[in-house]
Amino acid sequence: MTDDDRRLKYYGPGDYGTYYQIEQAAELLAGFDPSAAVGTVSDVIELHNAQLFAANNLLPADLTESQRTRVQEVLPRLRATVGKYFNSLNDTNLASGITDVGYEYHEDLLQLFAKYKVYERCAAATMLPVLDGLHLGLGEMLANQSLVRAYDEELRERLLARPVNAEHLIRKHLEKAGRRDVHLPPSLTPEDERALINAYLDSEQANPNFVELVTTARLKAGGAIDAKTKLKAQRKHREWTEDFFKENAGIKTGCEVSLSDEQTEPVVASSDGMLSKFTYSRLWLEDTLDSPSILNNFLYVFEFTERSMLLTLPSFQAQLGIVDRFMRTTGKESYPAGAAFQFKESCSWLQTAFYSQFLISKDVELEAVIAWFFSDYLRDEFNAANFRYVPSSKASSYLEKCRHIFAEMESVAKQFALYVENGELDTGLLAVASEQVRYPDLPSLMVGKYIYPATGQDVQTILHLLFSDQSHLTYINEDLKADDAARLFIDNTVAYNDFADYQKRHVDFLIDKGVLRDEGERVWFANTKQFLVLRDVFNNEAASYYHYRPETRAVIDQMVTKGWLVRRESLLTAPEASYFDYCLNQHEFSNGPDLRNKYLHGAHVDASDEDEHFRTYIAALKLMVALVIKINDDFCLRDDKGQA
């Protein structure tokens, strides 16, 4: 079928494919003759799609008023034609009436069957062979709740018939934002589900992506996945990964760090293909061996933060690539550990390991620097007494160091929370505070410390249109295109009339909201301070209010009044708190390393694996340094009285 022959299909207002068919929809509506004989079922479904264009006011901008009136007048009769066709279907004529429905109309067909109660008039023995003849897959059937309810037992039998059908269960229970809904037959029991998933794991058809989802599933009493099933999945996925890399060398990616005796710059970054290299100056590191400078090196040399002391370590939606967002199988409770995040994790771990070992070679322990921060620096610099951090013993094994540092991390977090709540640290209160630390709940010394985008439609639309690579405003032609609309405006002189008609309504929205202005020769930002703040909250999912200058804070206050932004106070931003939860526990995510719980609960598998415990210890040091950075920023902002 050529593009000219392709049937009309309404994909929704957020899809480019919809806008390309506006003219075709208008022609079909204009040519509709209610007195003409009804054609095939595909003709009827096409009429249904045409009325969706009109119902959502997606028609050519150059239609006259009389033409628009004609469209509105014809809609009731068009809908009646669709209804008459589907209301006539029953057991006797279904097979003859429903033939040659293309894939693009499968979902519409099932929805129209439900709307006009065809399932209630047709037995499973009639309906299911017809759907099979149209090559509807089981996944398409399970996406329609009315069909599943009508043919409960029959679909249960189909589901249990093949191990590969367990993928539908995994999508239902574990996959985040699947391609379509999955409705399971009411008669399907948890025992049925567990048996099907285990058969899938034992089969040759098991897909590593779905197996991986089972490996990170959160266990629930009476659920489809129990501890034995999860362990089986973990072993199968580990075995598959090992076998794969025995025969596939893979692509060399990641991070390398090295020390230079000649280099004067603190750090020089380079790349070799997909391998990033960081070379550090021995002279610089040897000249910065005092405790304040060591911590500053994590800020400015290893770049654990950006300019306003927000951690760079978390995963951010803005850093997820196309593969991460649309081609990976992601769990419902999974941390978004995309390629950019995994690269940052690798680099920051390696940098921490490298620096820790360098400091040891100079007879400096990083934990001793952390202890100085809490016991001396906070007292001397901010008059915050009684804080303490007890370093691990040098003679301890890495297993013992891990257990110790996780306990101390919780202790200092509780100490800071008590200080904020009471204005001083009473160590007696610390002794009776036994609850586990909740990192999202750690308080701040600063009221309204962070700003976040509100959930309102206006600001979410603004952020999407300006900064998303899925915005309708990223492409005009081969000479005027960019990864996002903001970059398109910055790098090019783009006039209002350069945009297509379907794009102009989005530009009009941004102009109406005071985000853009039409200067004649170009469309430009109405307020650059407003633009920069919006860019920050898009990229980092938060921004630090007191790190902006007073004039920019005034613009932020205006956006808060408009309902675009909200201000909240906490020690960590929401993405930072999620990162801590991902690394340390399973409060929020099911796919994290769960480091804190494993070591404090004694759940690590091999107590003698010093390599594993060393890796964990470095990860814990990194988190501890990050916590120090955030606590220091909070005190600095308080004493600066919020003056940027």
C-alpha positions in Angstrom: 0.0 0.0 0.0 1.4 3.4 -0.9 1.2 6.5 1.3 -1.6 7.8 -1.0 -3.6 4.6 -0.4 -3.1 4.5 3.4 -6.3 4.7 5.4 -7.1 7.6 7.6 -6.0 7.0 11.2 -6.4 9.3 14.2 -3.3 8.9 16.5 -4.2 11.6 19.0 -3.2 15.2 19.3 0.3 14.5 20.4 1.4 12.5 17.3 2.8 14.0 14.2 1.0 11.4 12.1 -2.3 13.0 13.0 -1.4 16.4 11.7 -0.2 15.0 8.3 -3.7 13.6 7.7 -5.8 16.7 8.4 -6.4 17.4 4.7 -7.4 13.8 4.1 -9.8 13.9 7.1 -11.4 17.0 5.7 -11.9 15.5 2.3 -13.4 12.4 3.7 -15.9 14.4 5.8 -16.8 16.7 2.9 -17.5 13.7 0.7 -19.5 11.7 3.1 -22.9 10.7 1.8 -25.2 9.2 4.5 -27.5 7.8 1.8 -24.8 5.8 0.1 -24.5 2.1 0.8 -22.1 1.1 3.6 -18.9 -0.5 2.3 -16.5 -2.8 4.2 -15.9 -2.7 7.9 -12.6 -0.9 7.2 -14.6 1.9 5.4 -16.8 2.2 8.5 -13.8 2.3 10.9 -12.3 5.0 8.7 -15.4 7.1 9.1 -15.1 6.6 12.8 -11.5 8.0 12.7 -12.6 10.9 10.5 -15.1 12.0 13.1 -12.4 11.9 15.8 -10.5 14.6 13.8 -13.6 16.8 13.7 -14.4 16.2 17.3 -11.0 17.4 18.3 -11.1 20.4 16.0 -8.2 19.1 13.9 -9.1 20.4 10.5 -7.3 22.6 7.9 -6.9 26.2 9.0 -8.1 27.5 5.6 -11.6 25.9 5.8 -14.3 28.5 5.4 -17.0 29.0 8.1 -19.6 27.3 5.8 -17.3 24.3 5.3 -16.8 24.0 9.1 -20.6 24.2 9.6 -21.1 21.5 7.0 -18.6 19.2 8.9 -20.5 19.7 12.2 -23.8 19.0 10.5 -22.6 15.7 9.0 -21.1 14.3 12.2 -24.3 13.0 13.8 -25.3 11.1 10.6 -21.7 9.8 10.2 -21.8 8.4 13.8 -25.2 6.9 13.1 -23.8 5.1 10.1 -21.0 3.6 12.3 -23.4 2.6 15.0 -25.9 1.0 12.6 -23.1 -1.2 11.1 -21.8 -2.5 14.4 -25.2 -2.8 16.1 -26.2 -5.2 13.2 -23.4 -7.7 14.0 -24.2 -11.0 15.7 -23.3 -14.7 15.7 -24.8 -15.3 12.3 -23.1 -12.5 10.3 -19.9 -11.6 12.2 -17.6 -13.8 10.1 -18.9 -12.4 6.8 -19.1 -8.8 8.1 -15.6 -8.6 9.6 -12.9 -9.3 7.1 -9.6 -7.8 5.9 -9.1 -5.3 8.8 -5.5 -4.0 8.7 -3.3 -3.9 11.8 -3.8 -0.1 12.2 -7.5 -0.7 12.8 -7.3 -3.6 15.2 -7.6 -1.5 18.3 -10.4 0.6 16.8 -12.3 -2.6 15.9 -12.1 -4.0 19.4 -13.1 -0.7 20.9 -16.1 -0.4 18.6 -17.1 -4.0 19.4 -17.1 -3.0 23.1 -19.0 0.3 22.5 -21.8 -1.4 20.5 -21.9 -4.5 22.8 -21.0 -6.9 20.1 -19.2 -9.1 22.7 -22.5 -9.6 24.4 -24.2 -10.8 21.2 -21.4 -13.1 20.0 -20.1 -16.3 21.7 -16.4 -16.9 22.1 -16.7 -19.8 19.5 -17.8 -17.1 17.0 -15.7 -14.1 18.0 -12.2 -15.6 18.7 -11.9 -17.4 15.3 -12.8 -14.2 13.5 -10.1 -12.3 15.4 -7.6 -15.1 14.7 -8.4 -14.8 11.1 -7.6 -11.1 11.2 -4.2 -12.0 12.8 -5.0 -10.2 16.1 -2.4 -11.4 18.7 -3.2 -12.4 22.2 -1.6 -9.1 23.4 -4.0 -7.1 21.4 -7.0 -9.0 22.8 -5.8 -8.6 26.4 -5.6 -4.9 25.8 -9.4 -4.7 25.6 -11.0 -5.1 29.0 -14.5 -5.7 27.6 -13.2 -8.6 25.4 -11.3 -10.2 28.3 -14.4 -10.1 30.6 -16.6 -11.5 28.0 -14.4 -14.4 27.1 -12.7 -15.0 30.5 -12.2 -18.8 30.5 -11.3 -19.0 26.8 -8.6 -16.4 27.2 -7.2 -18.0 30.4 -6.8 -21.2 28.5 -5.0 -19.4 25.6 -2.7 -17.6 28.1 -1.6 -20.7 29.9 -1.1 -22.7 26.7 2.3 -21.3 25.8 5.2 -20.4 28.2 6.0 -17.3 26.1 2.7 -15.8 27.1 4.2 -15.1 30.5 5.5 -11.9 28.9 2.0 -10.6 29.1 2.0 -11.2 32.8 5.4 -9.6 33.2 4.3 -6.5 31.2 1.2 -6.3 33.4 2.9 -6.5 36.8 6.4 -5.3 36.2 6.8 -3.2 33.0 6.7 0.6 33.3 4.6 2.4 30.6 4.1 -0.7 28.4 3.0 -0.3 24.8 -0.6 -1.2 25.6 -2.7 -2.1 28.6 -2.9 -5.7 29.8 -6.1 -7.0 31.3 -5.9 -10.5 32.7 -8.8 -12.9 32.7 -10.6 -12.8 36.1 -10.4 -16.6 36.5 -6.6 -16.5 36.3 -5.1 -17.3 39.7 -1.8 -16.3 41.3 -0.9 -20.0 41.1 -1.6 -20.0 37.4 0.6 -16.9 37.0 3.5 -18.3 39.0 3.4 -21.6 37.1 3.4 -19.8 33.7 6.3 -17.5 34.7 8.4 -20.4 35.9 7.7 -22.3 32.7 8.8 -19.3 30.8 12.1 -19.1 32.8 12.7 -22.8 32.0 12.0 -22.3 28.3 14.3 -21.4 25.5 12.0 -18.6 24.5 12.8 -16.5 27.6 13.7 -12.9 26.6 16.6 -11.5 28.7 14.8 -8.1 29.0 11.8 -9.7 30.6 13.9 -12.1 32.7 15.7 -9.0 34.0 12.4 -7.5 35.1 11.7 -10.6 37.2 15.1 -10.3 38.8 14.3 -6.9 40.2 10.6 -7.6 41.1 9.4 -6.6 44.5 8.1 -9.6 46.4 4.5 -9.4 47.6 2.7 -12.0 49.6 0.5 -14.1 47.4 1.8 -12.5 44.3 2.8 -14.0 41.0 6.5 -13.9 41.8 7.9 -15.5 44.9 11.5 -15.7 46.2 12.3 -18.9 44.4 11.0 -17.5 41.1 13.1 -14.3 41.5 16.2 -16.3 42.4 15.7 -18.6 39.3 15.4 -15.4 37.1 18.6 -13.9 38.7 20.5 -17.1 38.0 19.2 -17.4 34.4 20.0 -13.8 33.7 23.5 -14.1 35.1 24.1 -17.2 33.1 22.9 -15.6 29.9 25.1 -12.5 30.4 28.2 -14.7 31.0 27.5 -16.8 28.0 26.9 -13.7 25.8 30.2 -12.1 26.6 32.1 -15.3 26.1 31.3 -15.0 22.4 30.9 -11.3 22.1 33.7 -8.9 22.8 31.3 -6.0 23.1 32.2 -2.3 22.7 34.7 -0.7 25.0 32.9 2.1 26.9 33.3 3.7 30.3 35.9 5.8 32.1 39.6 5.8 32.8 41.5 7.9 35.3 45.2 8.5 35.5 47.8 10.7 37.3 50.2 13.1 35.4 53.5 14.3 36.8 53.7 17.1 34.2 50.2 18.4 34.0 49.5 21.8 35.6 45.7 21.9 35.1 43.8 20.1 37.9 42.1 17.8 35.4 42.2 17.2 31.6 39.3 15.3 30.0 39.6 13.5 26.7 37.9 10.7 24.9 38.8 7.7 22.8 35.7 6.5 20.9 33.2 5.7 23.7 35.9 5.7 26.4 36.3 8.9 28.5 39.6 9.6 30.1 40.3 11.9 33.0 43.9 12.8 33.8 44.6 14.5 37.2 47.6 16.6 38.1 49.8 15.1 40.8 51.0 18.6 41.6 47.5 19.9 42.2 46.4 16.9 44.3 49.6 17.1 46.4 49.1 20.8 47.0 45.5 20.3 48.2 46.0 17.8 51.0 44.3 19.9 53.7 40.8 18.8 54.6 38.8 21.8 53.1 40.7 21.4 49.8 40.1 17.7 49.7 36.3 18.2 49.9 36.5 21.1 47.5 38.2 18.8 45.0 35.0 16.7 44.9 33.1 19.8 43.9 35.4 21.4 41.4 37.8 18.7 40.1 35.6 15.6 40.2 32.4 17.7 39.6 30.1 16.0 42.0 27.9 19.1 41.8 26.9 21.8 39.3 27.2 25.5 40.0 24.4 25.7 42.5 25.4 22.7 44.6 22.9 20.3 43.1 24.4 16.8 42.9 25.2 15.7 39.3 25.1 12.0 40.4 21.3 11.2 40.1 19.6 10.1 37.0 17.6 12.8 35.3 14.8 12.4 32.7 16.5 15.0 30.5 19.5 12.8 30.2 17.6 9.7 29.1 18.2 9.0 25.4 15.8 7.6 22.8 17.0 4.0 23.5 16.5 4.5 27.3 13.0 5.9 26.9 11.5 4.0 24.1 13.5 0.8 23.4 14.4 -0.5 26.9 12.1 -2.7 28.9 11.8 -0.8 32.2 10.2 -2.0 35.4 7.3 -0.1 37.1 9.4 0.3 40.3 12.7 0.6 38.5 15.1 3.5 39.0 15.7 5.1 35.5 19.3 3.9 35.2 19.9 4.9 31.6 23.2 5.0 29.7 24.1 8.5 30.9 23.5 7.6 34.5 25.5 4.3 34.3 28.4 6.3 32.8 28.2 8.8 35.7 28.1 6.0 38.2 31.1 4.3 36.7 33.1 7.6 36.6 32.2 8.8 40.0 33.0 5.4 41.6 36.3 5.3 39.8 37.1 8.9 40.8 36.3 8.2 44.4 38.4 5.0 44.4 41.3 6.7 42.7 41.3 9.7 45.1 40.8 7.6 48.2 43.8 5.4 47.3 45.9 8.5 46.4 45.1 10.1 49.8 46.1 6.8 51.5 49.4 7.0 49.7 49.8 10.4 51.4 48.8 9.0 54.8 45.4 10.7 54.6 42.1 8.8 55.2 39.0 10.2 53.5 36.9 9.0 56.4 39.2 11.1 58.7 38.4 14.2 56.5 34.7 13.4 56.9 35.1 13.2 60.6 36.9 16.6 60.6 34.0 18.1 58.8 31.4 17.0 61.4 33.4 17.4 64.6 35.6 20.5 63.8 34.4 22.4 60.8 30.7 22.6 61.6 31.5 23.7 65.2 34.2 26.3 64.2 32.5 27.7 61.0 28.8 27.6 61.9 28.8 27.2 65.7 27.1 23.8 65.3 28.4 21.8 68.2 28.2 18.1 69.1 28.2 16.6 65.6 30.3 13.6 65.3 31.4 11.0 62.8 33.5 8.0 63.9 35.8 6.8 61.1 36.4 3.1 60.4 39.5 1.5 62.0 42.4 1.3 59.5 42.8 -2.4 60.5 39.2 -3.2 59.7 38.3 -5.5 56.8 36.2 -3.9 54.0 33.2 -5.9 55.2 33.6 -4.3 58.6 34.2 -0.9 57.1 31.0 -1.2 55.0 28.9 -2.1 58.0 30.4 0.8 60.0 30.1 3.5 57.4 26.4 2.8 56.7 25.7 3.0 60.4 27.6 6.3 60.6 25.8 7.7 57.5 22.5 7.1 59.2 23.8 8.7 62.4 25.0 11.9 60.8 21.7 12.2 58.8 19.8 11.9 62.1 22.1 14.4 63.8 21.5 17.0 61.1 17.7 16.4 61.2 17.7 16.9 65.0 19.8 20.1 64.6 17.3 21.6 62.1 14.3 20.7 64.2 15.7 22.0 67.5 18.3 24.6 66.5 20.9 22.6 68.3 22.0 19.0 68.5 21.1 17.2 71.8 23.0 13.9 71.6 20.5 12.5 74.2 17.8 12.8 71.5 20.0 11.0 69.1 20.2 8.0 71.5 16.4 7.6 71.6 15.7 8.2 67.8 15.6 4.6 66.5 13.7 4.9 63.3 15.4 4.4 59.9 16.4 7.5 58.0 14.1 8.5 55.2 16.3 10.6 52.8 13.4 12.4 51.1 12.3 13.6 54.6 15.6 15.1 55.7 14.8 18.8 56.6 16.6 22.0 55.6 17.7 25.1 57.4 16.2 27.2 54.6 12.5 27.7 54.0 11.5 27.1 50.3 15.1 26.0 49.4 14.2 24.3 46.2 11.9 25.1 43.3 10.2 22.4 41.3 7.9 22.5 38.2 4.3 22.4 39.3 2.0 19.6 38.0 -0.2 22.1 36.2 -0.8 21.6 32.4 0.6 25.1 31.5 4.1 24.6 32.8 4.4 21.0 31.8 3.4 22.0 28.2 5.9 24.9 28.3 8.7 22.6 29.4 7.9 20.0 26.9 7.6 22.4 24.0 10.8 24.3 24.8 13.2 21.5 25.9 12.0 18.0 24.9 13.4 16.3 21.9 9.8 15.1 21.3 8.5 18.7 21.0 6.6 19.6 17.8 8.9 22.7 17.5 12.3 21.0 16.9 12.1 20.7 13.1 11.0 23.2 10.4 13.2 22.0 7.5 16.7 20.6 7.0 18.2 24.1 7.5 16.1 24.9 10.6 16.2 22.0 13.1 17.7 21.3 16.5 17.5 18.7 19.3 15.0 21.0 21.1 13.1 24.2 20.4 15.1 26.3 22.8 18.3 25.4 20.9 16.5 26.1 17.6 15.7 29.6 18.7 19.2 30.2 20.1 21.2 29.0 17.2 19.0 30.3 14.4 16.9 33.3 13.4 13.5 31.8 13.3 10.5 33.9 12.2 6.9 33.1 13.2 5.9 32.4 9.6 8.7 29.8 9.2 6.5 27.4 11.2 3.9 25.2 9.7 0.2 25.8 10.6 0.1 22.9 13.0 3.2 24.3 14.8 1.9 27.9 15.0 -0.7 26.9 17.6 2.1 25.8 19.9 4.1 29.0 19.3 0.9 31.0 19.9 0.5 29.2 23.2 4.1 30.1 24.3 3.6 33.7 23.2 0.3 33.9 25.0 1.9 32.6 28.2 4.7 35.2 28.1 7.4 32.7 27.3 8.1 33.8 23.8 7.5 37.0 21.8 7.2 37.7 18.1 9.8 40.3 17.2 8.9 40.3 13.5 12.2 39.0 12.2 12.5 36.4 14.8 10.7 34.6 17.7 12.7 35.1 20.9 12.4 34.6 24.6 10.2 37.1 26.4 12.4 37.0 29.6 15.8 35.5 29.6 15.9 35.0 33.4 12.6 33.2 33.2 14.0 31.0 30.4 17.1 30.1 32.3 15.2 29.1 35.4 12.8 26.9 33.3 15.8 25.3 31.6 17.4 24.5 35.0 14.2 22.9 36.4 13.9 20.9 33.2 17.5 19.6 33.3 17.8 19.0 37.0 14.1 18.5 37.9 14.7 21.1 40.6 16.6 24.3 41.2 18.2 26.0 44.3 16.3 29.2 45.0 18.9 30.9 47.1 21.7 30.3 44.6 20.0 32.8 42.2 20.5 36.5 42.4 17.7 38.6 43.9 16.4 39.8 40.5 16.1 36.2 39.3 14.4 35.2 42.5 11.8 37.9 41.8 11.1 36.2 38.4 10.9 32.9 40.2 8.4 34.4 42.7 6.2 35.5 39.7 6.2 32.0 38.3 5.3 30.6 41.7 2.3 33.0 41.7 1.3 31.9 38.3 1.3 28.3 39.5 4.2 27.2 37.2 6.6 26.5 40.0 6.4 25.4 43.7 8.9 25.9 46.5 9.7 23.2 49.1 12.4 22.7 51.7 14.4 19.6 52.3 18.1 18.8 52.5 18.1 16.9 49.3 16.2 17.6 46.1 13.7 15.0 45.1 16.1 13.5 42.4 18.9 13.5 45.0 16.8 11.7 47.6 15.7 9.2 45.0 19.3 8.5 44.2 20.2 7.8 47.9 17.1 5.5 48.1 18.2 3.7 44.9 21.6 3.1 46.3 20.8 2.3 49.9 17.4 0.7 50.2 14.3 -0.4 48.5 11.8 2.1 49.8 11.2 3.6 46.3 12.8 1.3 43.8 13.1 -2.4 43.3 16.3 -2.5 41.1 18.8 -0.8 43.3 21.9 -2.5 44.9 20.2 -2.1 48.3 23.6 -1.5 49.9 22.6 -0.3 53.3 20.1 -3.1 54.0 22.4 -5.8 52.7 25.2 -4.9 55.1 23.2 -3.8 58.1 21.0 -6.9 57.9 23.8 -9.3 57.0 22.1 -10.2 53.7 25.3 -10.1 51.5 25.9 -13.5 49.9 29.7 -14.0 50.4 31.3 -12.5 53.5 34.7 -13.5 52.3 34.5 -11.6 48.9 36.8 -8.7 49.7 36.5 -7.3 46.1 32.8 -7.0 46.5 33.1 -5.3 49.9 35.8 -2.9 48.5 33.4 -1.9 45.7 30.6 -1.3 48.2 32.9 0.7 50.5 33.9 3.1 47.7 30.2 3.5 46.8 29.5 4.3 50.5 32.3 6.8 50.6 30.9 8.5 47.5 27.5 8.8 49.1 29.0 10.0 52.4 30.9 12.8 50.5 27.7 13.7 48.7 25.9 14.0 52.0 28.7 16.2 53.4 28.4 18.5 50.4 24.6 19.0 50.8 24.9 19.6 54.6 27.7 22.2 54.0 25.5 23.9 51.4 22.6 24.2 53.8 24.8 25.8 56.5 26.4 28.1 54.0 23.0 29.3 52.7 21.8 29.9 56.2 24.8 32.0 57.2 24.7 33.9 54.0 21.1 34.6 54.7 20.2 33.5 51.3 22.2 36.2 49.5 23.6 34.8 46.2 
